């Protein structure tokens, strides 16, 4: 990787499973115009249709929705031997 700065966005959808634990699914580079309502609609459909499951059982509720924006600044490239 060349020295420089890289930004990345990830949509993180967190559900609660049948045991009460949080279960997260991530989507890299979500659409710029994505709305909370659209994500909630998808998550409710995923719960209703049992699209996903987890070790702790079926997903039963929406716990959180977040777009995580990270910036990584690479400061060093090792020399090539």
The first five atom37 places (N, CA, C, CB, O) and aatype in JSON, in Angstrom:
{
  "aatype": [20, 20, 20, 20, 20, 20, 20, 20, 20, 20, 20, 20, 20, 20, 20, 20, 20, 20, 20, 20, 20, 20, 20, 20, 20, 20, 20, 20, 20, 20, 20, 20, 20, 20, 20, 20, 20, 20, 20, 20, 20, 20, 20, 20, 20, 20, 20, 20, 20, 20, 20, 20, 20, 20, 20, 20, 20, 20, 20, 20, 20, 20, 20, 20, 20, 20, 20, 20, 20, 20, 20, 20, 20, 20, 20, 20, 20, 20, 20, 20, 20],
  "atom_mask": [
    [1, 1, 1, 1, 1],
    [1, 1, 1, 1, 1],
    [1, 1, 1, 1, 1],
    [1, 1, 1, 1, 1],
    [1, 1, 1, 1, 1],
    [1, 1, 1, 1, 1],
    [1, 1, 1, 1, 1],
    [1, 1, 1, 1, 1],
    [1, 1, 1, 1, 1],
    [1, 1, 1, 1, 1],
    [1, 1, 1, 1, 1],
    [1, 1, 1, 1, 1],
    [1, 1, 1, 1, 1],
    [1, 1, 1, 1, 1],
    [1, 1, 1, 1, 1],
    [1, 1, 1, 1, 1],
    [1, 1, 1, 1, 1],
    [1, 1, 1, 1, 1],
    [1, 1, 1, 1, 1],
    [1, 1, 1, 1, 1],
    [1, 1, 1, 1, 1],
    [1, 1, 1, 1, 1],
    [1, 1, 1, 1, 1],
    [1, 1, 1, 1, 1],
    [1, 1, 1, 1, 1],
    [1, 1, 1, 1, 1],
    [1, 1, 1, 1, 1],
    [1, 1, 1, 1, 1],
    [1, 1, 1, 1, 1],
    [1, 1, 1, 1, 1],
    [1, 1, 1, 1, 1],
    [1, 1, 1, 1, 1],
    [1, 1, 1, 1, 1],
    [1, 1, 1, 1, 1],
    [1, 1, 1, 1, 1],
    [1, 1, 1, 1, 1],
    [1, 1, 1, 1, 1],
    [1, 1, 1, 1, 1],
    [1, 1, 1, 1, 1],
    [1, 1, 1, 1, 1],
    [1, 1, 1, 1, 1],
    [1, 1, 1, 1, 1],
    [1, 1, 1, 1, 1],
    [1, 1, 1, 1, 1],
    [1, 1, 1, 1, 1],
    [1, 1, 1, 1, 1],
    [1, 1, 1, 1, 1],
    [1, 1, 1, 1, 1],
    [1, 1, 1, 1, 1],
    [1, 1, 1, 1, 1],
    [1, 1, 1, 1, 1],
    [1, 1, 1, 1, 1],
    [1, 1, 1, 1, 1],
    [1, 1, 1, 1, 1],
    [1, 1, 1, 1, 1],
    [1, 1, 1, 1, 1],
    [1, 1, 1, 1, 1],
    [1, 1, 1, 1, 1],
    [1, 1, 1, 1, 1],
    [1, 1, 1, 1, 1],
    [1, 1, 1, 1, 1],
    [1, 1, 1, 1, 1],
    [1, 1, 1, 1, 1],
    [1, 1, 1, 1, 1],
    [1, 1, 1, 1, 1],
    [1, 1, 1, 1, 1],
    [1, 1, 1, 1, 1],
    [1, 1, 1, 1, 1],
    [1, 1, 1, 1, 1],
    [1, 1, 1, 1, 1],
    [1, 1, 1, 1, 1],
    [1, 1, 1, 1, 1],
    [1, 1, 1, 1, 1],
    [1, 1, 1, 1, 1],
    [1, 1, 1, 1, 1],
    [1, 1, 1, 1, 1],
    [1, 1, 1, 1, 1],
    [1, 1, 1, 1, 1],
    [1, 1, 1, 1, 1],
    [1, 1, 1, 1, 1],
    [1, 1, 1, 1, 1]
  ],
  "atom_positions": [
    [[0.86, -1.18, 0.0], [0.0, 0.0, 0.0], [0.9, 1.23, 0.0], [-0.97, 0.0, 1.23], [1.88, 1.29, 0.74]],
    [[0.58, 2.19, -0.8], [1.34, 3.43, -0.85], [0.99, 4.3, 0.35], [1.07, 4.19, -2.16], [-0.12, 4.24, 0.88]],
    [[1.96, 5.1, 0.76], [1.71, 6.04, 1.86], [0.6, 6.98, 1.42], [3.0, 6.83, 2.24], [0.63, 7.51, 0.31]],
    [[-0.39, 7.19, 2.28], [-1.52, 8.05, 1.95], [-2.68, 7.81, 2.89], [-1.96, 7.83, 0.52], [-2.54, 7.13, 3.91]],
    [[-3.83, 8.38, 2.53], [-5.02, 8.28, 3.36], [-6.12, 7.55, 2.59], [-5.5, 9.68, 3.81], [-6.34, 7.82, 1.41]],
    [[-6.8, 6.64, 3.28], [-7.89, 5.87, 2.68], [-9.11, 6.0, 3.6], [-7.48, 4.36, 2.47], [-9.01, 5.8, 4.81]],
    [[-10.26, 6.32, 3.0], [-11.51, 6.39, 3.77], [-12.43, 5.26, 3.33], [-12.22, 7.77, 3.57], [-12.43, 4.86, 2.16]],
    [[-13.2, 4.74, 4.28], [-14.13, 3.64, 3.98], [-15.38, 3.82, 4.81], [-13.47, 2.25, 4.25], [-15.31, 4.18, 5.99]],
    [[-16.54, 3.57, 4.18], [-17.82, 3.6, 4.9], [-18.41, 2.19, 4.92], [-18.81, 4.61, 4.25], [-18.32, 1.44, 3.96]],
    [[-19.02, 1.87, 6.07], [-19.65, 0.57, 6.24], [-20.99, 0.78, 6.93], [-18.74, -0.41, 7.07], [-21.07, 1.48, 7.94]],
    [[-22.05, 0.19, 6.38], [-23.35, 0.16, 7.05], [-23.34, -1.01, 8.01], [-24.54, 0.05, 6.02], [-23.14, -2.16, 7.6]],
    [[-23.55, -0.74, 9.3], [-23.57, -1.8, 10.3], [-24.99, -1.93, 10.84], [-22.56, -1.52, 11.46], [-25.52, -1.0, 11.46]],
    [[-25.6, -3.09, 10.61], [-26.95, -3.38, 11.08], [-26.82, -4.36, 12.25], [-27.87, -3.97, 9.93], [-26.28, -5.45, 12.09]],
    [[-27.32, -3.96, 13.41], [-27.22, -4.82, 14.59], [-28.61, -5.24, 15.02], [-26.49, -4.09, 15.74], [-29.5, -4.42, 15.22]],
    [[-28.77, -6.54, 15.17], [-30.03, -7.16, 15.6], [-29.84, -7.73, 16.99], [-30.48, -8.27, 14.59], [-28.72, -7.89, 17.47]],
    [[-30.95, -8.05, 17.64], [-30.95, -8.84, 18.87], [-31.46, -10.22, 18.5], [-31.83, -8.18, 20.0], [-32.46, -10.35, 17.8]],
    [[-30.77, -11.27, 18.98], [-31.23, -12.62, 18.68], [-32.11, -13.16, 19.82], [-30.03, -13.56, 18.44], [-32.35, -12.47, 20.81]],
    [[-32.56, -14.4, 19.67], [-33.49, -15.0, 20.64], [-32.91, -15.09, 22.05], [-33.89, -16.37, 20.17], [-33.67, -15.13, 23.02]],
    [[-31.59, -15.14, 22.17], [-30.96, -15.2, 23.49], [-30.67, -13.81, 24.07], [-29.68, -16.0, 23.41], [-30.16, -13.69, 25.18]],
    [[-31.0, -12.77, 23.3], [-30.77, -11.41, 23.77], [-29.41, -10.82, 23.42], [-30.94, -11.37, 25.23], [-29.1, -9.71, 23.84]],
    [[-28.61, -11.55, 22.67], [-27.29, -11.07, 22.28], [-27.37, -10.23, 21.0], [-26.32, -12.25, 22.07], [-28.29, -10.4, 20.2]],
    [[-26.41, -9.33, 20.82], [-26.34, -8.52, 19.61], [-25.64, -9.28, 18.5], [-25.62, -7.21, 19.89], [-24.64, -9.97, 18.73]],
    [[-26.18, -9.15, 17.28], [-25.61, -9.79, 16.09], [-25.52, -8.72, 15.02], [-26.48, -11.03, 15.61], [-26.53, -8.1, 14.67]],
    [[-24.31, -8.49, 14.48], [-24.12, -7.43, 13.5], [-23.79, -7.99, 12.12], [-23.01, -6.5, 13.94], [-23.08, -8.98, 11.98]],
    [[-24.34, -7.32, 11.11], [-24.04, -7.59, 9.71], [-23.6, -6.28, 9.1], [-25.28, -8.21, 8.94], [-24.18, -5.23, 9.39]],
    [[-22.58, -6.33, 8.24], [-22.03, -5.11, 7.66], [-22.1, -5.15, 6.14], [-20.59, -4.89, 8.11], [-21.96, -6.21, 5.52]],
    [[-22.31, -3.97, 5.54], [-22.31, -3.8, 4.1], [-21.29, -2.7, 3.79], [-23.75, -3.44, 3.54], [-21.43, -1.57, 4.26]],
    [[-20.28, -3.04, 3.0], [-19.24, -2.08, 2.64], [-19.76, -1.16, 1.54], [-17.96, -2.82, 2.18], [-20.48, -1.59, 0.64]],
    [[-19.4, 0.11, 1.62], [-19.77, 1.12, 0.64], [-21.28, 1.21, 0.4], [-19.08, 0.84, -0.67], [-21.73, 0.99, -0.72]],
    [[-22.05, 1.51, 1.43], [-23.5, 1.64, 1.24], [-23.82, 2.82, 0.33], [-24.22, 1.8, 2.6], [-23.01, 3.74, 0.17]],
    [[-25.0, 2.8, -0.27], [-25.43, 3.9, -1.13], [-25.4, 5.22, -0.37], [-26.85, 3.64, -1.68], [-25.74, 5.27, 0.81]],
    [[-24.99, 6.27, -1.04], [-24.86, 7.59, -0.4], [-26.21, 8.12, 0.06], [-24.22, 8.58, -1.37], [-26.28, 8.84, 1.06]],
    [[-27.28, 7.78, -0.65], [-28.61, 8.31, -0.3], [-29.45, 7.33, 0.53], [-29.36, 8.67, -1.56], [-30.67, 7.46, 0.59]],
    [[-28.8, 6.36, 1.15], [-29.5, 5.37, 1.97], [-30.16, 6.05, 3.17], [-28.52, 4.27, 2.44], [-29.54, 6.88, 3.83]],
    [[-31.41, 5.7, 3.44], [-32.13, 6.31, 4.56], [-32.32, 5.3, 5.69], [-33.5, 6.86, 4.09], [-32.29, 4.09, 5.47]],
    [[-32.52, 5.83, 6.88], [-32.79, 4.97, 8.03], [-34.07, 4.15, 7.8], [-32.92, 5.81, 9.32], [-34.13, 2.98, 8.17]],
    [[-35.07, 4.78, 7.19], [-36.34, 4.08, 6.93], [-36.13, 2.89, 6.01], [-37.36, 5.04, 6.33], [-36.72, 1.83, 6.23]],
    [[-35.31, 3.04, 4.99], [-35.05, 1.93, 4.06], [-34.34, 0.79, 4.76], [-34.22, 2.41, 2.86], [-34.66, -0.38, 4.54]],
    [[-33.38, 1.12, 5.6], [-32.64, 0.07, 6.32], [-33.56, -0.62, 7.32], [-31.4, 0.67, 7.04], [-33.52, -1.84, 7.45]],
    [[-34.39, 0.15, 8.03], [-35.34, -0.46, 8.97], [-36.31, -1.38, 8.26], [-36.12, 0.63, 9.73], [-36.63, -2.45, 8.77]],
    [[-36.78, -0.99, 7.08], [-37.68, -1.85, 6.3], [-37.0, -3.16, 5.96], [-38.13, -1.13, 5.02], [-37.59, -4.23, 6.11]],
    [[-35.73, -3.09, 5.5], [-34.99, -4.3, 5.18], [-34.79, -5.17, 6.42], [-33.64, -3.94, 4.57], [-34.98, -6.38, 6.37]],
    [[-34.4, -4.54, 7.53], [-34.13, -5.31, 8.75], [-35.4, -5.99, 9.27], [-33.54, -4.4, 9.83], [-35.34, -7.13, 9.72]],
    [[-36.53, -5.31, 9.21], [-37.8, -5.92, 9.62], [-38.16, -7.09, 8.72], [-38.94, -4.88, 9.62], [-38.68, -8.11, 9.18]],
    [[-37.89, -6.96, 7.42], [-38.14, -8.06, 6.49], [-37.22, -9.23, 6.81], [-37.92, -7.6, 5.04], [-37.66, -10.39, 6.79]],
    [[-35.96, -8.95, 7.11], [-35.01, -10.01, 7.46], [-35.46, -10.77, 8.71], [-33.6, -9.42, 7.69], [-35.31, -11.99, 8.79]],
    [[-36.02, -10.04, 9.67], [-36.53, -10.67, 10.89], [-37.77, -11.52, 10.57], [-36.88, -9.6, 11.97], [-37.85, -12.67, 10.98]],
    [[-38.71, -10.94, 9.85], [-39.98, -11.62, 9.54], [-39.77, -12.88, 8.71], [-40.9, -10.67, 8.79], [-40.41, -13.91, 8.96]],
    [[-38.86, -12.81, 7.73], [-38.63, -13.94, 6.82], [-37.51, -14.87, 7.28], [-38.31, -13.43, 5.44], [-37.17, -15.83, 6.59]],
    [[-36.92, -14.57, 8.46], [-35.79, -15.37, 8.97], [-34.69, -15.53, 7.93], [-36.28, -16.76, 9.41], [-34.18, -16.63, 7.7]],
    [[-34.32, -14.4, 7.3], [-33.27, -14.41, 6.28], [-31.92, -14.77, 6.91], [-33.18, -13.04, 5.58], [-31.14, -15.51, 6.31]],
    [[-31.66, -14.27, 8.1], [-30.41, -14.55, 8.81], [-30.74, -15.32, 10.09], [-29.63, -13.24, 9.14], [-31.85, -15.25, 10.62]],
    [[-29.76, -16.05, 10.57], [-29.88, -16.68, 11.87], [-28.54, -16.53, 12.58], [-30.29, -18.2, 11.74], [-27.58, -16.03, 12.0]],
    [[-28.48, -16.93, 13.81], [-27.23, -16.81, 14.56], [-27.1, -17.99, 15.5], [-27.17, -15.47, 15.35], [-28.03, -18.78, 15.66]],
    [[-25.95, -18.1, 16.13], [-25.73, -19.18, 17.1], [-26.75, -19.08, 18.22], [-24.29, -19.12, 17.67], [-27.16, -20.1, 18.78]],
    [[-27.17, -17.86, 18.56], [-28.14, -17.65, 19.63], [-29.58, -17.7, 19.18], [-27.89, -16.34, 20.28], [-30.47, -17.27, 19.9]],
    [[-29.82, -18.23, 17.98], [-31.19, -18.38, 17.49], [-31.58, -17.3, 16.49], [-32.14, -18.36, 18.64], [-30.74, -16.52, 16.03]],
    [[-32.85, -17.27, 16.18], [-33.37, -16.32, 15.19], [-33.19, -14.89, 15.67], [-34.86, -16.59, 14.92], [-33.1, -14.61, 16.86]],
    [[-33.13, -13.99, 14.69], [-33.08, -12.56, 15.0], [-34.49, -12.12, 15.34], [-32.5, -11.73, 13.8], [-35.44, -12.48, 14.65]],
    [[-34.63, -11.34, 16.41], [-35.97, -11.0, 16.89], [-36.26, -9.5, 16.95], [-36.17, -11.58, 18.24], [-37.43, -9.11, 17.05]],
    [[-35.22, -8.65, 16.89], [-35.45, -7.21, 16.99], [-34.29, -6.43, 16.4], [-35.68, -6.81, 18.45], [-33.17, -6.94, 16.28]],
    [[-34.57, -5.19, 16.03], [-33.52, -4.27, 15.59], [-32.91, -3.64, 16.84], [-34.09, -3.17, 14.62], [-33.62, -3.13, 17.71]],
    [[-31.59, -3.68, 16.93], [-30.89, -3.1, 18.07], [-30.26, -1.75, 17.7], [-29.83, -4.07, 18.59], [-30.31, -0.81, 18.48]],
    [[-29.65, -1.67, 16.5], [-28.97, -0.44, 16.11], [-28.71, -0.44, 14.61], [-27.65, -0.27, 16.88], [-28.61, -1.49, 13.97]],
    [[-28.6, 0.77, 14.06], [-28.22, 0.98, 12.66], [-27.19, 2.1, 12.67], [-29.46, 1.31, 11.74], [-27.42, 3.15, 13.27]],
    [[-26.06, 1.88, 12.01], [-25.04, 2.92, 11.97], [-24.26, 2.85, 10.66], [-24.07, 2.78, 13.16], [-24.04, 1.78, 10.1]],
    [[-23.86, 4.02, 10.18], [-22.89, 4.08, 9.1], [-21.58, 4.49, 9.75], [-23.32, 5.09, 7.94], [-21.46, 5.57, 10.33]],
    [[-20.6, 3.59, 9.66], [-19.3, 3.79, 10.28], [-18.36, 4.28, 9.2], [-18.77, 2.48, 10.96], [-18.17, 3.62, 8.17]],
    [[-17.76, 5.44, 9.43], [-16.84, 6.06, 8.48], [-15.45, 6.05, 9.09], [-17.29, 7.52, 8.12], [-15.21, 6.69, 10.12]],
    [[-14.52, 5.31, 8.46], [-13.17, 5.23, 8.99], [-12.18, 5.84, 8.01], [-12.79, 3.77, 9.28], [-12.34, 5.74, 6.79]],
    [[-11.17, 6.46, 8.55], [-10.08, 7.01, 7.75], [-8.79, 6.41, 8.27], [-10.05, 8.58, 7.8], [-8.5, 6.48, 9.47]],
    [[-8.02, 5.83, 7.38], [-6.74, 5.23, 7.73], [-5.63, 6.0, 7.03], [-6.7, 3.73, 7.33], [-5.65, 6.18, 5.82]],
    [[-4.69, 6.45, 7.82], [-3.56, 7.18, 7.26], [-2.33, 6.28, 7.35], [-3.32, 8.54, 8.0], [-1.82, 6.02, 8.44]],
    [[-1.85, 5.8, 6.2], [-0.68, 4.94, 6.14], [0.56, 5.83, 6.17], [-0.7, 4.04, 4.85], [0.72, 6.71, 5.33]],
    [[1.41, 5.61, 7.14], [2.58, 6.47, 7.33], [3.91, 5.84, 6.89], [2.67, 6.86, 8.77], [4.94, 6.52, 6.85]],
    [[3.88, 4.56, 6.57], [5.15, 3.9, 6.26], [4.94, 2.78, 5.28], [5.82, 3.37, 7.54], [4.0, 1.99, 5.41]],
    [[5.81, 2.7, 4.29], [5.88, 1.56, 3.37], [7.23, 0.89, 3.56], [5.66, 1.99, 1.88], [8.26, 1.54, 3.38]],
    [[7.24, -0.38, 3.9], [8.54, -1.05, 4.06], [9.26, -1.14, 2.72], [8.36, -2.46, 4.65], [8.63, -1.23, 1.67]],
    [[10.57, -1.11, 2.76], [11.33, -1.22, 1.5], [11.14, -2.59, 0.88], [12.83, -0.96, 1.74], [10.98, -3.59, 1.58]],
    [[11.14, -2.63, -0.43], [11.0, -3.9, -1.16], [12.38, -4.5, -1.31], [10.33, -3.69, -2.58], [13.31, -3.85, -1.79]],
    [[12.52, -5.76, -0.88], [13.83, -6.43, -0.91], [14.18, -6.89, -2.29], [13.85, -7.61, 0.05], [15.24, -7.47, -2.5]]
  ]
}
